[in-house]
Amino acid sequence: MLELDHPPHHRVQWLLLLWLACCWHRGSAGDGRQMWQNPKPVPVTLEESFLHDTFPSGFLWGSGTSAFQTEGSRDGKAPSIWDNFTQSETADVASDSYARWEEDVQELEYLGVKSYTFSLSWPRLFLDGIHPNERAVEHYNRLINKLVEKRIEPVVTVHHWDLPLLLQKEHGGWKNGTLVPLFEDYATFCFRTFGDRVKYWLTMHNPYLVAVQGYGTGVHAPGEIGGLAGSLTAAHNLIRAHAKAWHAYNTHFRPAQRGKVSIALGSHWVEPQKGQSTAANVELCQQSMEAVLGWFANPIFGDGDYPASLKTRHGSLLPTFSAREKLWVQKTADFFALSFGPNNLRLGRDLPHYGQAVTPDIRSVLGWIKLEYDDPQVLVAEGGWFSEASVGREDTVAIYLMKRFINQVLQAARLDGVRLLGYTAWSLVDGFEWNYGYSVRRGLFFVDFSHSDRKRTPKTTAQYYKHVIADNGFPTLETPGEVKGRFPCDFHWGVADSTLQARFYPFSPQFIDPHVYSWNWTGDGSLHPIPGEKLPTNRSQCTDYLTIRSHLHLFASTGASHYRFALNWSLILPHGDLSQVNTEALRYYRCVLTELKKLDLEALVILYYPTYKAPLGLPGPLHASGGWLNHSTVDAFLEYAALCYRELGTLVRYWITINEPNRLTDIYSDRNEQHQAARNLLLAHARAWRLHERKLSHHDGASVSLALHADWAEPANPFLSSHTAAVERFLLFELGRFLDPLLRTPYEEKHGPLEMKTYPKERARVTNHQRSPLPTFTKTEREELKGALSFIALNHFTTRLVSPGPPSSHQKHHDCLTLSDPTWPSSGLGQALVPWGLRKVLKWVTERYGRTQPIIITASGVDDQAPVEDNVRQHYLQSYLQEALKARDLDRVNLQGFYVWKLQDGHVPQYGLFTSTHRQSKAKASIHVYRQIITHGGFPEDGTLRTCGTKGAWPVCSPCVWMTKNKALTVFGCCLLLLAVLFTALFFSVMVTRRRYTKGRMREVSVVRRRRRGRRPPVFSRRPLI
């Protein structure tokens, strides 16, 4: 029980407080559940994902350390529970900050921070547990005085996990309530000794981990495995000790020192399972937060008691606060201090997440605190992540995690209204990372623990943090806004697909069934074949392939003018040569192209569309004989290309020989195999191009290219020249390796451009290879390659961050690693949406190869799981086409086309402009966006439609589609209609004839009657007899 000693004049006040406690509405919850009940929309644009703004003036930018992790044991220190707990590695020297504290202050000056969070060492200040250590007091006085002199605000933590071992042995540590008054005495000493210069105090750091890991699971010092009961008891005493310390400061020191006191509480964050914000999932998320952060925050910032969910879950195991204690514990913090880092999140399955998803979202935690605890002022007392020790000073990934965390804090401040006091980047220097020892690093400054001088060197995160502090956040970038203008009239507005599946059989049975049928002769209303009677089948027409017409009507409804699809090499030539030609497949493709021509639409046809599993889209025998590692495949491809040119060439103006050969080479694990495959792919393309040039170049300006995967690359670490060099190397090997032989004269030096010659040689030296793995071409081959490209075809989807990897014979040819910026918006499959990357790659290609060759984006798209309202894809189309227009108008790029990937989904919504469920296609909202851009020709200033004579959108004719899919019923209905017309005509003919006959008879009778009336009666000459 907490001992409460109050002066007599406060008795009336306490009676009033006790009465209020009895009337308190128990179990009342904050509004934290609103975070899941009203979730924020998923960011689609860069502006929604990353906020460009600055923090309020006076924001406390800071960094921090803890005593045990960095000070070492120099100049005398009593053992702590962590000294006793650590075995293989110790913190006897650690970062040696006790002796090198002045260097630490210089590091703070380098960063430009306004605050420094550090902890006092309880076992250093009280060696025997009773009398203060004057040398320790002098040390901390020197440090605080220097910080004040440098105008750096000291934020002092009274206790950061290093409990004196003496107190653990004599009292049992935090399991024993006797530590509560002892901690009060220790805190009072600290307030009295240093408080005149310290305005911000933290009583303790992350007590959740002390209770759970130290006294429950035993993972942390003192290593006691007390289970749930041990954790609950330790936590109860930690809360009471904090309250005691706060009241000591409030009563004795606040009037004179005017400082603020809080406690740093650790937390995680959870999202509803699979994004389903059902009432049950929301409640589980709330309970998860209450089980970690709320466990300590609710008594201190809430109603003075534990959350109701903890009482229900733990029952009698959970210690209780009396009514008097609730009043004493409640509101014992002057601001909210949040610890958000890996120590909480790395608990993984040990966290009480109740089946929900744990995510590193500090913005949501801050929003929850605001709603749950009545909008307190918040200091992020620990923010950051860790790096493996092997990373050293080039901690690239940590930069992006820092960027994400700080921007989330900025969003909480500017968008959610959270009252932020400051942000503390953890930690200032590398130190002893508790139970992880020296295997991981968290410092902004690298410390070489293998040398006695413990020299500090700024990491790249320190450089980045310095930059953010100088800017006070992320100021708005001066980038060109939306440009107005139109693409040219001959611009390719396209839709791209992969290999077009050939469905050989027409719909009507008259083309495949020779039988003659009799209907209903058995009285059952069915058709029965007549034995022995057969008729010759008719040859099907292109119009009889209903899948072609329905498919092309879908395409035409997009408003696009060009359709990109691929032929199936292994289907057309199953054996890889002309020994067996699938004429039906060729006929099907010819029908597709013919129907496109009827719709006045153009095709861009790919000869070879590789797959990334055996047999790589090749005919089986070619793959079995080595595929692209065998030069015979080059000859086989030329034979195949000649066949396609001959059979389909008059219907095709644009050809792609090979799609993404730069991705195909990646499937080979050996570097020499990669280059050998690239060599043969280049030769196959060049010979197919030369063949077309000889045979079909006269045909209506037909042109041939090969399509390269062309994502843009940015240096992952902007502070390292090695990363900038890696980007150039990445682009050269991704694009230059294939384009340079075709478009640039330096490649005549056999090995390619100078940049691609020097690196392989150096890598060969490092990896002890005897020669450079880049292939060579003969003089004849070089002449064959030179100029063998009619236009540059690029498939662009996203932008990647590139860093150099270690040279290895088993890595990709460029030896680069790729990652993505977590602050970029991304799709469901993780594709980053970075529109400006398209403009940059177009500019790079233009600067390297000139403006003579047209450039066509032959595939570009993004996955979107929405079945109809695909907002991600709508934004993608608008933003990427806007960047394409900027490339044309501002950078003078000779861009001639843009193909959207792709027309139709499979079984689940992904990249398609149409969904396909139950064999029914449904247009997505992005089609309207694309069609509108097409009809306007881009983004005109006045918003008027394009007037250069190009086609508008083809409307979808639902009755036409139905009749096309139900041709037999349509024909039968037409026959019935014709028969009805014939019967009607016959009926009217008969009726007219009868009427004419009747009228004629009536006229004849009338004439006879008239004649009869005109005759006189006979005259008798003699009298009648009487």
PyMOL commands that set and color helices and strands:
alter all, ss='L'
color gray80, all
select helices_A, chain A and resi 8-23+34-37+46-49+67-70+81-85+101-111+122-125+134-149+165-171+173-175+179-194+207-217+227-252+254-257+273-275+279-301+308-317+323-329+342-345+348-350+362-372+389-391+396-414+434-436+460-471+509-511+542-544+546-557+569-572+583-598+620-624+627-629+632-651+661-667+671-695+721-743+745-749+754-766+779-785+836-849+871-889+925-936+958-965+967-1014
alter helices_A, ss='H'
color red, helices_A
select strands_A, chain A and resi 53-54+60-64+115-119+153-159+200-205+260-266+270-271+336-340+357-358+377-383+387-388+419-426+440-441+445-447+456-458+473-474+485-486+492-499+515-519+527-534+562-566+602-608+654-659+703-709+712-715+792-795+799-804+816-819+855-860+895-901+914-917+920-923+938-939
alter strands_A, ss='S'
color yellow, strands_A
deselect
rebuild
show_as cartoon
